[in-house]
């Protein structure tokens, strides 16, 4: 009975938004992210500044300062990708958006380009927290991979 629920969460995977090294949120040197105030997830220490959609979905918001983007996956995950720490202070300077609110995206579509050198020269950390803002909607959020990743590798499973 109720077999129609079986497999409902199948495919509810969040992929790395960029090439780099995946670390748990606890390793992000900012308590808002490390303490999961905004939601559970993971972070990527980026190898380059090309940020891709980590799932199919719709862009909910691109911040005016282009340092963060939110999207809702087709599976219902509310995803926040925050590029660097305190990068809001750069007022959009090292970022170029390739999407806008309302755009439909597929996993792997380019969202934003960030000039990591400019961020580092400003004395800021380039780590990229990726949060599931509706964490409470899931019984379990599990990190599937840590360490070096390409932008198309599965990192987080939601169930």
C-alpha positions, 0 to 999 in steps of 0.5 A: 500500500502507498507504493506511489510514495516510493521513489518520490525523493529519487533524484532529489540530489544537489550537485556541486555548483563549481569545480573545487573541494567540498567541505562540511558547513562546519568548516565555513569560517562564518557562524551563520553558515557553520551553525546552519542558521539559514539551512543545512548543506555544504560548501565548496572551496572553488577552483574557478569562478564559474558557478553552475545550477546544482539542480534543475529548477527556477531562479528565485532571486539574484541578489542586487550585488550578484554575490548570491543566487537562490533557486527552487529545484523541480523537486522543491528544494530551496537552494541558496548559493552564496559566493564568498564571505562578506562579498556583499561589500564588493557591491557586485564588482567581481560578479557577472550574472548569466540568469535573472529571477524567473529563469528556468535552468537545467543542472549545469547551466551557468548562473554567475561568474565570479572573479576569485582573484578580485575577491581574494585581493579584497581580503575576502574568503572565496568559499561558497556555501550551498544551503537548503533553506527549507531544511525542515521539509526533509527528514534527512540531508546527507552529504554524499561526497567530500573532497575534490569535485567537478561541477557535475558531481552529486554532493547532497541527497535530500530525503 
